[in-house]
Amino acid sequence: MKIIVGTNNQGKLTEMQDSIQSDQVRLISYTEYTKLRLDFAETGKNFRENAVEKAENFCHSLNQPVLADDGGLVLAAFPQLLGIKTARFFKTGFSDQEKNQQLFDLMKDQTNRKVTLSATLAYANPKGLTLVVEKALSGELTLEEIGTEGYGFDRIFFIPSIGKTLAQLPLEERNRYSPRTRALRELTNQIVLEANENEKD
């Protein structure tokens, strides 16, 4: 079963493709259905509204079922600063390392370094069905990059219960913690179940 993913972030798409364990599911880019680059404004008040809005916009544009996501970091020290504005917070064109440094600069005088990584995935089809799964992971922001695996904030996201950053974990172990991967696996199971139920009708 092919599931179209509505994202222009190749790193995110690759991560999602690598994390799927089911032989029943294959994630593909929406660009296999159009030569146009689709990009929609995010007007939601939270991750859930943004993810649903993206999925429905892609779905309407392609007239195909589409999976989309939204997520970001929430800093306990600055709860209103990132969140749904995470992507817009960072300077345009910054690499992962430069974004991490921007966070270090922001947090240099802060003792409360607690952080939550949130991910919401939504699936919309032309028949009006919308499925949503939300997951989150709590941790702490490191003082420097630690580890070599993963991408994005993995090198600065420390999980106290295991004493490691996400970037210090092998891929499969990392995926057990990743909120996007956990949400994706749960949502794809729902999508497959829904498809199987429709076949019976």
Backbone torsions as a table, in degrees:
resi	resn	phi	psi	omega
1	MET	NA	127.1	177.4
2	LYS	-90.7	135.8	174.0
3	ILE	-122.5	123.3	-179.1
4	ILE	-79.8	134.1	178.5
5	VAL	-109.5	126.2	179.2
6	GLY	-93.3	86.9	176.9
7	THR	-151.8	150.2	174.0
8	ASN	-105.3	7.2	-179.6
9	ASN	-97.7	103.4	-176.1
10	GLN	-64.6	-35.8	178.3
11	GLY	-62.2	-41.1	178.5
12	LYS	-65.4	-44.1	-179.9
13	LEU	-62.2	-44.3	179.5
14	THR	-61.9	-42.8	178.0
15	GLU	-60.1	-43.4	-179.1
16	MET	-66.5	-41.8	179.2
17	GLN	-63.0	-41.4	-178.0
18	ASP	-70.1	-23.0	-174.8
19	SER	-89.9	-10.6	179.2
20	ILE	-73.7	127.3	-178.1
21	GLN	-100.8	-17.0	-174.3
22	SER	-83.6	135.5	174.4
23	ASP	-73.9	-12.4	-178.1
24	GLN	-79.2	-16.8	-170.1
25	VAL	-122.5	136.4	171.8
26	ARG	-133.7	124.4	179.9
27	LEU	-88.7	133.2	-179.9
28	ILE	-130.8	155.5	179.6
29	SER	-74.9	148.1	177.0
30	TYR	-63.2	-18.6	-178.0
31	THR	-68.3	-10.3	174.2
32	GLU	-75.2	-9.3	-177.7
33	TYR	-114.3	-9.3	178.2
34	THR	-156.4	149.7	175.4
35	LYS	-88.2	-7.6	-179.0
36	LEU	-82.0	143.7	171.7
37	ARG	-85.8	117.1	-179.3
38	LEU	-97.7	127.5	-179.6
39	ASP	-143.9	123.6	-174.1
40	PHE	-117.5	143.8	176.9
41	ALA	-65.9	142.7	178.0
42	GLU	-98.6	111.9	-175.7
43	THR	-114.4	2.5	-178.5
44	GLY	-71.4	161.8	180.0
45	LYS	-93.0	-6.6	179.3
46	ASN	-155.4	175.1	-177.5
47	PHE	-59.0	-40.4	-177.6
48	ARG	-62.1	-48.1	-179.3
49	GLU	-63.1	-40.3	179.4
50	ASN	-65.7	-43.5	-179.2
51	ALA	-63.3	-44.7	178.9
52	VAL	-63.3	-43.5	-179.9
53	GLU	-60.2	-44.6	178.6
54	LYS	-62.5	-49.3	-178.2
55	ALA	-59.2	-44.7	-178.8
56	GLU	-68.9	-36.7	178.0
57	ASN	-66.1	-44.5	176.9
58	PHE	-63.1	-43.2	-179.7
59	CYS	-59.0	-46.4	-179.2
60	HIS	-67.1	-36.6	-178.7
61	SER	-70.2	-36.8	-176.8
62	LEU	-96.8	-16.7	-171.5
63	ASN	56.0	40.3	179.0
64	GLN	-138.6	154.4	172.7
65	PRO	-64.1	137.9	-177.4
66	VAL	-139.8	142.0	173.9
67	LEU	-104.2	135.6	177.5
68	ALA	-141.9	168.5	-176.7
69	ASP	-143.2	164.3	169.0
70	ASP	-147.7	153.7	-179.3
71	GLY	178.3	-179.8	179.7
72	GLY	168.1	-170.8	-178.8
73	LEU	-100.1	144.2	171.4
74	VAL	-124.0	116.3	-179.8
75	LEU	-91.7	128.2	179.4
76	ALA	-61.2	-33.5	-178.3
77	ALA	-73.8	-26.9	180.0
78	PHE	-137.3	69.4	-170.8
79	PRO	-61.5	-24.7	-177.2
80	GLN	-97.5	-3.7	-170.3
81	LEU	-81.4	-42.3	-178.0
82	LEU	-104.5	-102.0	179.7
83	GLY	56.7	-127.1	-179.0
84	ILE	-69.3	-10.5	178.7
85	LYS	-98.4	12.4	-174.5
86	THR	-54.1	-51.7	-177.2
87	ALA	-62.0	-37.6	-177.8
88	ARG	-77.3	-17.7	-179.8
89	PHE	-66.4	-35.6	-174.4
90	PHE	-86.4	148.5	-179.2
91	LYS	-64.3	139.8	-177.5
92	THR	-58.9	133.8	176.1
93	GLY	85.8	-0.5	-179.9
94	PHE	-67.4	142.3	172.4
95	SER	-76.8	170.4	177.2
96	ASP	-57.1	-43.3	-179.0
97	GLN	-63.2	-40.1	179.0
98	GLU	-68.5	-36.8	176.5
99	LYS	-65.1	-42.0	178.4
100	ASN	-62.0	-40.1	178.8
101	GLN	-65.6	-35.8	177.4
102	GLN	-61.0	-38.5	177.0
103	LEU	-69.1	-40.4	177.3
104	PHE	-59.3	-43.3	180.0
105	ASP	-62.7	-41.1	179.4
106	LEU	-63.4	-38.6	-171.2
107	MET	-97.9	8.5	-170.7
108	LYS	-60.3	-28.9	-179.1
109	ASP	-106.5	11.1	-175.5
110	GLN	-98.0	134.0	175.4
111	THR	-92.0	-26.9	177.4
112	ASN	-87.2	102.9	-175.3
113	ARG	-109.7	19.5	178.7
114	LYS	-67.4	140.6	-176.5
115	VAL	-145.6	147.6	177.1
116	THR	-122.2	130.6	175.6
117	LEU	-102.7	118.8	-176.0
118	SER	-115.0	148.2	176.5
119	ALA	-144.2	132.1	175.4
120	THR	-125.8	127.1	177.5
121	LEU	-114.4	138.6	179.8
122	ALA	-131.2	147.3	179.5
123	TYR	-129.7	127.3	180.0
124	ALA	-128.5	138.9	175.2
125	ASN	-121.9	162.9	-175.7
126	PRO	-61.9	-16.3	179.2
127	LYS	-81.4	-3.4	177.9
128	GLY	99.9	2.4	178.2
129	LEU	-77.0	134.1	173.8
130	THR	-132.9	126.6	177.1
131	LEU	-116.5	141.0	-177.6
132	VAL	-137.6	137.1	173.8
133	VAL	-133.3	132.9	180.0
134	GLU	-122.0	137.0	177.6
135	LYS	-139.6	157.9	179.0
136	ALA	-147.3	156.1	177.7
137	LEU	-135.4	127.8	179.2
138	SER	-99.2	144.8	179.9
139	GLY	-165.2	-155.7	179.2
140	GLU	-134.7	149.7	177.4
141	LEU	-83.7	128.0	180.0
142	THR	-73.6	174.5	176.4
143	LEU	-93.0	-12.9	178.5
144	GLU	-156.8	166.1	177.7
145	GLU	-70.2	134.9	-179.9
146	ILE	-134.6	126.2	178.6
147	GLY	102.8	166.8	-174.9
148	THR	-127.0	-6.1	-175.5
149	GLU	-93.4	174.8	173.8
150	GLY	68.9	-159.2	179.9
151	TYR	-157.9	-179.0	177.8
152	GLY	64.1	-125.0	-175.8
153	PHE	-92.1	7.7	-173.6
154	ASP	-56.7	-35.6	-175.0
155	ARG	-77.5	-11.2	-178.4
156	ILE	-119.3	1.4	-178.7
157	PHE	-99.5	105.0	-175.6
158	PHE	-98.3	131.7	178.8
159	ILE	-105.3	105.3	-174.8
160	PRO	-57.0	-35.7	-175.2
161	SER	-64.4	-24.3	179.0
162	ILE	-116.5	-5.7	176.6
163	GLY	68.4	28.9	-178.9
164	LYS	-141.8	159.3	169.3
165	THR	-86.1	165.1	176.2
166	LEU	-59.9	-31.5	-177.7
167	ALA	-75.0	-8.9	176.9
168	GLN	-93.6	-0.6	-175.1
169	LEU	-101.2	143.3	170.2
170	PRO	-59.5	155.1	-172.3
171	LEU	-51.6	-49.2	-175.2
172	GLU	-66.0	-38.1	177.6
173	GLU	-68.7	-40.5	177.1
174	ARG	-57.6	-43.5	-177.7
175	ASN	-64.0	-24.4	177.7
176	ARG	-70.6	-23.0	178.8
177	TYR	-98.5	-31.5	-174.9
178	SER	-57.1	120.9	179.0
179	PRO	-64.3	-34.8	178.7
180	ARG	-65.9	-42.6	-179.6
181	THR	-66.1	-42.9	179.5
182	ARG	-63.7	-41.5	178.2
183	ALA	-66.2	-40.1	-178.9
184	LEU	-63.2	-45.8	-178.2
185	ARG	-64.4	-39.2	178.3
186	GLU	-67.7	-41.9	-178.0
187	LEU	-69.2	-41.9	179.8
188	THR	-63.8	-33.7	175.5
189	ASN	-62.8	-40.4	178.1
190	GLN	-65.6	-39.7	-179.3
191	ILE	-65.2	-44.8	178.9
192	VAL	-63.1	-42.2	178.7
193	LEU	-62.2	-42.9	179.0
194	GLU	-63.1	-42.4	179.5
195	ALA	-64.1	-40.4	179.2
196	ASN	-66.8	-36.9	178.5
197	GLU	-66.3	-38.4	179.3
198	ASN	-66.2	-34.2	179.0
199	GLU	-66.1	-30.4	-179.5
200	LYS	-73.6	-28.0	-176.5
201	ASP	-72.2	NA	NA
